[in-house]
Amino acid sequence: MEKKASILDIAKETITMESKAIANLANLLTDDFAKATELIYSSKGRVIITGIGKSAIIANKIVATLNSTGTPAVFMHAADAIHGDLGLILEDDVVICISKSGNTPEIKVLVPLIKNAKNKMIAITGNKESFLGQQADFVLNAYVEQEACPNNLAPTTSTTAQLVMGDALAVSLLKLRGFSSRDFAKYHPGGALGKRLYLRVNDLSSVNQKPQVSLNATLKEVIIEISEKMLGVTAVTEDSKIVGIITDGDLRRMLSKSDEISELTAKDIMGSNPKTIDEDAMAVDAKELMEEYGISQLLVEKNGKYAGVVHLHDLIKEGII
């Protein structure tokens, strides 16, 4: 029990230490942050982000965040850069160098090469007086008092600070660009979130069969239509317009209440106020309607005419639910 308590104490101390260091970053922001953001925003090139060790891992994550929020970015490992990868950097690119100390051997070799190419350089460093800090055009101060590591050696708090500074940069650029949820969906088309933002009702209903019967269809015809189209429902239409709906549940309720069923038609069984949705509506809107009314299907319309069915299972399959 004591061992478990000790572990929790260590975890809490680590989280508290890092959270305080992150909160302090707001106090370290200067005009350099605003100028660096404006430089990237107005640049015709990409953002090249470089670092070594744990800073290289953070650089990769910042690259991913920038790319997904509308700012083209490329990772370049600092060690590989001086062995050929400098060719990644094009004339209009802006370079971000990430280093806690700002004085590592690789950085000291790389920085003059970037300066000679006349690319603008932004430093994310915990030591603004370092070689990197002095050579960079703009410095984003990611200073932390100490690492969460009890020996003050393993990069922990410092890499968290670098990551947060990168997030602050990405979000600032996102807002400058007016990056919308639709833009986000364009860059994330394969994920469930992206689908919620771009998938429309027609994308789902168009691959389903289109069950429909006339007002005068017999009970047998209704049952066959629902069974064959396998959506648990059929629309009742007149002149291609929806006038009613019949579900599996409607059939069961009708059979439990009626003794004489041979003369029944679709008009006698149907619900006359079905919930419908336009085919151009977002799939997530269909989800909300189904949840609001506790139903599993919606009839789909196009220009006021019957166009098909969207089913709860379609939304589940696409990860909308």
N, C-alpha and C positions, 0 to 999 in steps of 0.2 A: 504493500500500500504506500509506504514511504517512497519507494522507488518511482511509483507511478506519479505521485505528487511532485517529486523532484523533476521528472520529465516535463510535466505540465508547466511548472514554474520556469523552466528553461525556455520552453516554447513561448510563453507569455512575455518573458523578458526580451526575447528576440523580436517578437512582433512589435512590442512597445518601443524598443530602441530604433527599429527601422522606421516605424510610423513617425516618430519625432524627427528623424533625419529627413524624411520626405517632406514633412510639414515645413521644415526650415528652408527647403529649396525655394519656396515662394519669396523668402526674404533675400535670396541671393540673385534674383532676377534683375537684370539691368537693361538698358536700351539695346545692348548687344543682342538680346533675345529677339526683340521686335525687329531689329535691322536684319538679323539672320533669317527670320521668317519672311520678311519682305523680299530679301534677296532670292530665296528659293521660289517664292510665289511669282516673281517677275522673270525668273530665269527661263531661257528657251531650251535649256538642257535638262539633264537628269540630276538626281542626287546620288553621289557615290559615297557610301559609308564604309569606313575602314576601322579596324582595330585588331588587337591580338589577344590571345588567351580568352578569358571570360568576357572581355570587352568586345571581342569578335562575335561571341554568341549574342550579346545584346544588340550589336550592330545588325545582325541577321533579323532579329525580331523587329527592330525599328524599320528596316527595309520592307518587311512584310506589311507592317501597319501603314506605311506611306503608300505602298502600291495599292493597297485595298481601299484607300481613301482619296485616290485621285492624284497622287504625286509620284511620278515614275522614279524608282530608286533601284540601285544595284549594290550588292555587297562586294567588297574587295578586301581580301585578307591582307593585312599589312606586311606579313612576311612574304607572301606570294607577289605582292606588288613590286618589290624590288628585284624580282626574278622573272619579270615579263608581263605581269598583270597590269602594269601601269598603262598598257595599251587600251584598257577599259575606259580610261578617262578621255572624254571628248572635249572639244574647245569650250563649249558653253556649260559644261557640267559644274556643279557645285560639290565640293568635297567636305564631308564631315568626318573628322578623326576623333575616335573615342579612346581615352586613356585615363585611368585614375591618376597616375603619377605625372603623365605628360613627358616623361623622361626616359622611356624604354629605348633600347638601342634601335629597334626597328622603326620607331616613330622618328628618332633623330635622323635616320637615313632617309626616310620617306618624305618628311615634311619639306626639305629643300627642293626635292624633285617636283613636288606639287607646286611649290612657289615659282620655280623656274618655268613651269608650263603656264603660269599666270592664271591658274584656276583659283577662284575664291575659295577660302577654306574656313570652316567653322570647327571649333574645338568643343567637345564635351569632356571636361576634365575636372578632377577634384583639386587641381593645383594650378590656379591661373597664373602663377609666377613661373611655371615650368617652361621648358623649351617649347613645347607645343602651345602653351598659353601665350607666350611672347610672340610666336611666329604667326598664329592664326589671325585672320581678319576680324573674326568675332568669337568671343568666348562665352559658352554657356556653362556657368559655374555649378558643378555637381559635387561640391565639397561635402564630405561627411566627417564627423569628428572621430568615429571609430567604426570598425567592422563589428558585426554581431558575433563573429567568431571570437571565442574567449582569448585566443592568442593574438587577436587583431591582425590576422594574416590572410585567411581565406576571404576572397571577394564575396561579400554578402550584402551589407548595407550599401556599399559603393556601387555595385552593379544594379541594385534596385533603384538607386538615385539616377543612374544613367538611363535606365528604362523609362522612368517617370519623366525625365527631361525630354526623351524622344517622343513619348506620348503627348506631352504638352505642345511640342513642335507640330506633331501630326494633326492634333485637334485644331490648333491655331490655323494651320494651312487649310484644313477641311472647311472651317468657317469662312475664311477668306474666299475660298472657291465657291461657296454656296452649295457645297456637296450635299445632295438630297438623298432620301431613302431610295428613290428610283436609280440614282447613280450608284448607290451601294449595291443594289440588286444586280446592276449590270456587271459589277466586278465579282459578285458572288452567286452566279446563276445556278450552281450545283447544290448549294446548301438549302436546308429547310427555310432559313431566314430569307434567302433570296427568293425562293418560290413564293413565300407569303407576300413578297413585294411586287412580283411580276406575273405570277400565274393567274390566268383569267378563267372564268367559268367555261368558256367555249373550249379551252385547252383540255378540259376534263370531259365535258358532255359530248364533244364531237367523236370521241372514241367509243362511246356507249351506243347500244342499240336505242331505237326511238319508239317505245311502245305507245300505241294510240288506238282508240276505238271510237266508233260513232255513238251518238246518243241512243240509237236504236239497237246497238249490238246486244246479242243475247248473253246470258250469264256464261254459257259455255265459251263463247268467243272471248269474253273478258278474261276468264280463267286461262285460256290458252295463250292469250297475248301476254299476260303477266308472267306466266310460266316460261314461255319461249324467250322473252326478252331479258329475263333473269335480273330484274331491278326491283322486284317487289312492288311494282306500281305500274299503272298505265294512265296516260292522259286521255280525257274524253274531249274530242274536238268537233268543231263545226265550222266549215269553211276555213280550215287551217288554224282557227283560233281556239284557245283553251276555254272550255266551258265547265270542266269538272276534272276530278281526279278520283281514281279508285286504287286503294292499296290492299296489300294482303290482309291487313287488319280490318278493312271495310268488309272484305269477303267473309272473314270469320264471324264478325259481328252480325252480318246479314243472315248467315246460315244458322246462327244460334237463336235468332229472333223470328225467322220466317219458316212457316211450314210449307207454304206454296211458293216454290221458286222457279217453276218451269216457265212462267210468263214474265219473269223479271228481265229488265233491260238495264243497260249501263246508266240510263237516266234515273232509274229507281235506286241505284246503289251509290252513285257518286257523291262526293263532297263537292259542293258548288262554289266554294271560295278557296281554291288551292293557293298555296304560297308559291310565288313565282320569282324568277330573277332573270335579269337581262344577260345575254351571253357575253357581253363586254364587261360585266361587273368583275371585280377581283374575286378570286377563289376564296380569299379570307372573308369576304362579305357573305358568301354562301355559308361558310362555317358559322358565322355569327347569327345568321337567320335560323339555321338548323338548331343551334343552341337555344336561341330565344324561344322558339316554338316547340322544342322537344321533338323534332322530326328527323327522319333519315334521308329524305329525298326532297329535291326542289325541281319543279318543272321550269324549263329554260325557254325564254322567248327571244325572238329576233324580229325587230320592227313590228312588235305586237302579235306575232304569229308563233305557234308552237315550234320549238327547235330541238327539244330533247330533254334529257334528265341528268342532273348531277346528284350523285349518291354520296352519303357519308363515307363509304369505303374508298371512294376516289380521293377524298381529302386525306384520309389516313394513309393511303398508299403513297401520296406525294409528300407526306410529312407536314401537311398543313395543321394537322391535329397531332 
